[in-house]
Structure formats: structure tokens, C-alpha cells
Amino acid sequence: MSKVRAAVFASGTGSNFEAIMKEHKTLGCDIVLLVCDKPGAAVLKKADKFGVPTYVFDPTTFSSKAAYEEKLVKELQKLNISWIFLAGYMRIIGSTLLAPFAGRIVNIHPSLLPDFPGKDAIGDAFGAGVKMTGVTVHFIDEGIDTGPIIEQESVPVFPNDTIEKLKERIQAVEHELYPRVIKQLMNSED
Ligand code: GRF
């Protein structure tokens, strides 16, 4: 049976993309495309390093979200991609992309959802003074960080913590958790 073909979507540094690629031999799927909405983002160099083809687009050059998502769907279908892993992709997925990939778009978020959804989850948790935060891997739906949760892992906030130290510990957990969850999902695809 041929392997599932998947794309990673990222907008920035790409440390999660890198963590996924380091495990690519045992993921149970092939990452055949990196999609990036930020020309010049650091993740693109990482894709080159791993020999992963990229599709880069600038959303401001399209008339609407539906217009760029329509183009994305075409690119993904051309490559027979059936799963999408969002790894720091800083855009809300609209219905044009969601409908053909329903139940096959996964995201990683740096908090214990439903707590601290949104763009600055680590800063928000730190600012709220919680003793425990963490990481969530979840399916995407129409909302912001609201889809069904697949897996969560807690990360403690220490009394003498800084946002930077907390972020480092959260990212270390992300880098182990995301490839592990992808493997689980691919195993249950068989
Ligand atoms: C991660 O913390 C992820 O949880 C969030 O965006 C960040 C992306 O980091 N969605 P990187 O680009 O993978 O380093």
C-alpha cells in the first residue's frame, strides 16, 4: 500500500517542521510539501535542508481568503496530499480549505486548550500566573483553536520562570509530541 502523502504548513521559524522531518522515516507518511504564507520565512531554509519542495504564497496578492485557499487546494490535490499538519501557520483555515480536508487537518498549540487560545498563548498563560500550562495537538474546525483535542501534555510554570525559559520548555515538549501524534494518527489510518 502506498504511503499517505502529507503537507506541513508553517509561517515562521519552523522548529516543529524540523522536529517532524527528523522523524520522517518512522512517521508513517511522507511529507511531500511545505506550504508557507511568508516569503522569506526561516522555515523555507529548513525545507531546503531536508529536500522538501515548498509552495510559498503571499496572501496579500489574492483578492480573498477563499481565492488563495482555492489555489492551495489545487496544489495539494495535484500532489495527492490527504493530510495537513499546521506547525506555526499563523492563519485561520477557512471553509474552502477545510471542506476537502475535513478531519485531516491537525494543529499544534502552545497551551492546554481550551485555555489560552489565540496568537500569544505562552505570554497569556504566563501573564495569568497559572502554575501549569502545556501543549495541545488538535483537529482543526472553523473556530480559533477549538477543534477536537487529540493529545495534550502539561508543562509546569516555575515561580522564578521567564517567558523565554517557559517557551523553551514548551517547545521541547512540542518537538517530541507532534511527531509522536502524527505516528499515532497514521497508524490508525491503516
Ligand atoms: C509553536 O509554538 C506552535 O505551537 C505554534 O506556533 C509555534 C511555531 O513555532 N502554533 P515553530 O515555527 O515551529 O518554531
Residues whose N, C-alpha, C, O or C-beta is under 5 A from the ligand:
A	BS01	GRF	G12 T13 G14 S15 N16 F17 A87 G88 I108 H109 P110
